[in-house]
Amino acid sequence: MHGLNPILYILVTLHGLWSGTDFQGTILAAVNIAPIILFGGLLFFSKKKLAAVNG
């Protein structure tokens, strides 16, 4: 179940951005997209570090 969390997070975020009708606008998009960019960057750099350590 824990392995599905990143996938579900992305799907819920996309759902909120594309089909949500409560809030529409730039602020909502920024609030939803900023964590994805942050987590993507963290994932990228952690994989890069692991690759450098493991040779």
C-alpha positions as a printed Julia matrix, in Angstrom:
55×3 Matrix{Float64}:
   0.0    0.0     0.0
   2.77   2.45    0.83
   4.25   2.03   -2.62
   1.04   3.41   -4.13
   1.21   6.7    -2.2
   3.26   8.64   -4.8
   1.02   7.46   -7.63
  -2.16   8.29   -5.73
  -0.78  11.7    -4.75
  -0.13  12.54   -8.4
  -3.55  11.3    -9.48
  -5.37  13.27   -6.77
  -3.4   16.39   -7.66
  -4.23  16.04  -11.36
  -7.86  15.44  -10.5
  -7.95  18.6    -8.41
  -6.31  20.66  -11.14
  -8.32  19.37  -14.09
 -11.76  18.56  -12.74
 -12.04  20.48   -9.49
 -14.61  23.25   -9.58
 -14.23  24.7    -6.08
 -11.19  26.83   -6.8
  -9.83  27.71  -10.17
  -6.86  29.87  -10.69
  -3.17  30.43  -10.45
  -2.92  30.06   -6.68
  -4.48  26.61   -6.71
  -2.2   25.5    -9.52
   0.87  26.79   -7.67
  -0.17  25.12   -4.42
  -0.58  21.79   -6.2
   2.36  21.94   -8.58
   5.0   23.26   -6.16
   5.13  20.06   -4.04
   5.38  17.9    -7.16
   8.37  19.91   -8.37
   9.93  19.82   -4.9
   9.46  16.06   -4.47
  10.62  15.42   -8.03
  13.8   17.39   -7.4
  14.45  15.59   -4.13
  13.92  12.23   -5.82
  16.24  13.17   -8.68
  19.05  14.33   -6.41
  18.71  11.39   -4.02
  18.94   8.93   -6.95
  21.98  10.83   -8.23
  23.68  10.58   -4.82
  22.9    6.87   -4.55
  24.33   6.25   -8.01
  27.53   8.11   -7.07
  27.92   6.21   -3.8
  27.22   2.78   -5.31
  29.6    3.44   -8.15
